[in-house]
Amino acid sequence: MSFEIEFKSFVITIDQYLKDFNDSRLKPFLQEWPAASFKMRQTSPNQLPVLSYLSAAINAAHDDARHIIEMLISLSSKLTWGQTYMAADFGSQFLLRYGWTELIGLRGPIPSKRIACGFLLLGPDVEYPRHSHAAREIYVPMTEGALWQRGNHAWTGGAAGKPRQHASWEWHAMRTDSQPLLALYLWQDGDLVQKSRIEKISDHPLNG
């Protein structure tokens, strides 16, 4: 099977997966989802160290996500995996356990100026520090075990298969334990390729 056929099947499967939630928060993103006849752009495959944890995501996945993760594993070597940050931002160890791949957007195989959609992968025992961006965001965790922080609220567990929404410029963070985190992300509005603003100590309300 060619990459284009396999990839298109993958994106159609994700579209249906999101529609099955029947979640009003997802509707603005799904309204901008590319039509089934979408065209693809040429992208260059790129691999990252964090991909060594991708197969372990199956063990922490909820049942409805297993098929999607299996499809992602099958395509992973043909996708462009990237990193927004450098060692100066969060340290070199963070970069070994962090990466993302865009499926739809300004950089992914399916062009869109309206939304961005892809996957975030974090390895075990890592914290993605508090950050924010102009785009509205929804994460759909595909694996269990990660902790999430939104705004100034306490850390909470993020059940797999439960969409999590972040408003424009809302601080948020993620933390893993012994299992990796694989999450589907959706961005809309704002700069779809923006590097997130990283929280400084002075930004936190307890230090203001």
Summary of the structure (lengths in Angstrom):
residues: 208
radius of gyration: 16.3
end to end distance: 56.1
largest distance: 56.1
contacts: 643
relative contact order: 0.18
helix: 30%
strand: 28%
